[in-house]
């Protein structure tokens, strides 16, 4: 268990399931996995875990990387790993980001580490689409708000170029 | 002194009795004369003597009677004259008395009339004053009634005026509200039209502004790149201090 890096694995998972909408079913599946271990069958959890996080998609997860030689990880270790991972994923903070367009998942996966680097913490995105901001984005994380929208830039432009804008109107 | 009419009547009655007495006495003497004249005829001498004697007697009697009658007449005349004088005096006194009494009576009547007049005047004055007081009281009551009626009418008019004023105010308020609502509706419609027009133009304006700011219009890729660029700028410009937002 000590060989598993939960934080790193959580970051890897969040880089894929980077929004709260994407992450929510994953958390549910993890909870189901843990519950099923106690209630239904006691088959090796690694296989069940592989259904949630395919090793092909997440080869860098420590649970796979450190046990590639032994795919039959002990259930107890697997259970502890799932519990720890679930705890981290459930505690991950949400960063609200407002965009002027509907982003693709690929774009969100590009956007996520940028914003994560800015807020300085692992987080999951909650995307809001508001075309009124025209462009750019609004960021809100852990009680801090940052307006990086095109509207705010335009407003600043209005204030600094008022006469010119009035001519346009 | 007042005239006594009984005394005057007595004087006249006395004079009349004397005159009647004289006439009766004269008739008696004539009868006696006729008697002795017939008696003389029976005995001329004696008769003549007797006649003469009787005649003398008769003459004496006549003379006595005449004297007596004259005396009586004189007395009666004197008495009558006195009576008449007295009566005249009495008449003058009575007249004077009458005049005096008349004057007194007139004075008394005058006084009575004056008193009556004064009493009547006083009564008339009292009644006039009473009527005047009653009239003033009546007028005062009428004045009060008129005042009360006027006050009530003024109150009614005031209430009516207030009621009508309030109704008019409500009507005006309703009309103003209706007009205001209409104007507000028109304003909203006008605003919506203007906003719609601005919305129609805003993209053009924003496109112009985007071109002014960014140098070109935004498509999806531009949007994506713009966000990434902004985030890079934020990170590089150190807006996020210590790596935190």
Contacts between the chains, C-beta under 8 A, distances in Angstrom:
chain1	res1	chain2	res2	distance
A	99	B	223	7.5
A	99	B	227	6.6
A	100	B	223	6.1
A	101	B	220	5.8
A	101	B	223	4.7
A	101	B	224	7.6
A	103	B	224	7.4
A	107	B	224	5.5
A	110	B	228	7.1
A	111	B	227	6.8
A	111	B	228	7.2
A	111	B	231	7.7
A	114	B	228	6.4
A	114	B	231	4.7
A	114	B	232	7.3
A	114	B	235	7.6
A	115	B	231	6.6
A	117	B	235	6.5
A	117	B	243	7.0
A	118	B	231	6.3
A	118	B	234	6.2
A	118	B	235	5.5
A	118	B	240	4.7
A	118	B	243	7.4
A	118	B	244	7.7
A	118	B	245	5.7
A	119	B	240	7.5
A	119	B	244	6.0
A	119	B	245	4.8
A	120	B	240	7.4
A	120	B	242	7.1
A	120	B	243	4.0
A	120	B	244	4.1
A	120	B	245	7.6
A	121	B	244	7.7
A	134	B	206	6.1
A	134	B	210	7.8
A	134	B	218	7.9
A	135	B	210	7.6
A	135	B	218	5.6
A	135	B	222	7.9
A	135	B	223	5.6
A	135	B	226	5.1
A	135	B	227	7.6
A	136	B	226	6.0
A	136	B	227	6.0
A	136	B	230	5.1
A	137	B	227	5.0
A	137	B	230	6.8
A	137	B	231	7.5
A	139	B	245	6.0
A	141	B	245	5.2
A	142	B	245	7.6
A	144	B	244	7.9
A	144	B	245	4.8
A	146	B	234	7.4
A	146	B	239	7.4
A	146	B	245	5.7
A	148	B	227	7.9
A	148	B	230	4.8
A	148	B	231	7.4
A	148	B	234	6.4
A	150	B	210	7.4
A	150	B	218	8.0
A	150	B	226	7.2
A	153	B	213	6.4
A	154	B	206	7.0
A	154	B	209	5.5
A	154	B	213	7.3
A	157	B	209	6.3
A	157	B	212	7.4
A	157	B	213	6.2
A	165	B	205	7.9
A	165	B	209	7.6
A	168	B	205	5.6
A	168	B	208	6.1
A	168	B	209	7.8
A	169	B	201	7.9
A	169	B	205	6.9
